[in-house]
Amino acid sequence: MKQKKAIALQYDFQSAPKVTAKGTGFLAERIMQVAEENNVLLHQSPELVEVLSTLEIGDEIPETLYLAVAEIIAFSHSLKDKTTL
């Protein structure tokens, strides 16, 4: 059985999103738990996690992932807008 992986990104609307946390197994579970506790959208994309897991904490995502990550960010903001009405 494959261990769970999680990657946390931060986007400040100034520069490219950055990796702020990453982990496998228990650490991945904890990252997801903290995200849920703070109403942060969790998005499941095994392919994207595999690519992002090669980055180090503090690294900006590569340009090749801008579109994929931008779509996720836009979707998460649209969900937040709907829940705050």
Secondary structure, 3 states (H helix, E strand, C coil): CCCCEEEEEECCCCCCCEEEEEEECHHHHHHHHHHHHCCCCCCCCHHHHHHHCCCCCCCECCHHHHHHHHHHHHHHHHHHHHHCC
